[in-house]
Amino acid sequence: MLPPLNHLAIIMDGNGRWAQLQGKPRQAGHKKGASNVRTITNWCAKHDIGYLTLYAFSTENWNRPKTEVDFLMKLLERYLRDEAKTYHDNAIRFRAIGDIDFFSQPLKHLILDLESSTSHYTNLTQTLALNYGSRNEITRACRKIVLASPKLSDDPQEAAKALESTLANALDTADMPDVDLLIRTGGEQRLSNFLLWQASYAELAFTQTLWPDFNINELARIIEEFHSRTRRFGGL
Ligand code: FPP
């Protein structure tokens, strides 16, 4: 049995290359990638993991060819519709972070409905980052703060402390804990605008494995290795 892990985040990269290696269109990689989201989520729900946050569509992904963006939107819509039962059967709470106002009305409704119908579940919180980018999230949070024009202390240290918590509470992740372990599949070693604030003290793990091939054995190995690390949070 693995020790508990509060917040696991994953950058699911490599769908396109996986498909290419199979001589298939990129879409086939995304389809297999979506089915792996289900496998990994269900495994996390059965283990002691509090939060699983997955980078499903970034603010930069709109720059892909329209056919690929349209396919990803349809895939997401189908996923949320077909998987609703999985969330209920496994008592998984669904959440979305990111600016979902950009999505079509039907997709937006699916997201909001699933968020509300699963909001009472406490087994695992699975969060999909949808039209998400940290810079966009922080910018939206700053806008909220500016509009509320909070009264700040004249003492710069007091003011900074208060602003840090005001900002954390204005982020999409307001009531979520910081990320403990962030995994990126697909061989690249970068954060790509994902949870930059929330992963400030996260342990990072990178694997060459392409997302559709990433399985529970490798995930369990990475989590085990994570538990052997000493986290210092800037101290000694
Ligand atoms: C990166 O692969 C993958 C994404 C664009 C985001 C992840 C999307 C999925 C797992 C599928 C949809 C998810 C749900 C929840 C329905 P890439 O295309 O960048 O791969 P490449 O680097 O090999 O081109």
Boltz pocket constraint, residues with backbone or C-beta under 6 A from the ligand:
constraints:
  - pocket:
      binder: B
      contacts: [[A, 12], [A, 13], [A, 14], [A, 15], [A, 16], [A, 17], [A, 18], [A, 29], [A, 30], [A, 31], [A, 33], [A, 34], [A, 37], [A, 55], [A, 56], [A, 57], [A, 61], [A, 72], [A, 75], [A, 76], [A, 79], [A, 128], [A, 186], [A, 211]]
      max_distance: 6.0
